[in-house]
Amino acid sequence: MHNEYHSVSKIGWLRAAVLGANDGIVSTASLLLGVASANLSHSSIVMTGIAGLVAGAMSMATGEYVSVSSQSDTEKAALRQEQEELNACPQGELQELADIYIQRGLEPELARQVARSLMAEDALKAHARDELGITDTTTARPFQAAVYSAFSFAVGSSLPLLLCFIVSEKYFFPAIIVSTITSLALLGGIAAKAGGAPVVRGVIRITFWSALAMSLSYCTGYIFGIQETFL
């Protein structure tokens, strides 16, 4: 028995989980660095981080649910249209499916035979897969995307937030920078490995852009902190 398992089957939950965790780590770490560089009190920094965790998790869940729901609505509309076309002109749809297989390299007679067999079993499923590109693996799942995004954001956000409780103010900046970059590198490597992509490229990609985001947040907080000092 020859069984195969491809990483593309993970694309739905993997995308939501990686996006949520990455956003949680980067946004919360950037937020903490920004307010800390503006010389806010320790309690204010902690409350800002907690508010950022809750707001970010809900925002991720809402955003993912709305966007993926829109994709799902589009897929359903396309399937309804395809079903109407199948009901109105089955022979035309048969030839359309056969033409797709001909373009992929099958002989015309074989292509028509394959099209007839597939349409006899499940005509809509055959057209959804080969004409519209909609499969069970890639189909939109709004609720799943929302849950994975919210949970992974909360987990990612809690990592830099915990440093507020276990690291003294003297070492806060280097601790949060080092821990954030390290955790992002691990996240990028794990995501790349799970998705079957090059690990080094995934690590470099996620750490570069995340470090840039934190740097900009720090500079923004520092500038406003200086301005407040002189006001």
Secondary structure, DSSP 8 states (H G I E B T S, - for coil): ------GGGGHHHHHHHHHHHHHHHHHHHHHHHHHHHTT--HHHHHHHHHHHHHHHHHHHHHHHHHHHHHHHHHHHHHHHHHHHHHHH-HHHHHHHHHHHHHHTT--HHHHHHHHHHHHHHHHHHHHIIIII---TTT---HHHHHHHHHHHHHHHHHHHHHHHHHS-GGGHHHHHHHHHHHHHHHHHHHHHHHHTS-HHHHHHHHHHHHHHHHHHHHHHHHHHHHHHHH-
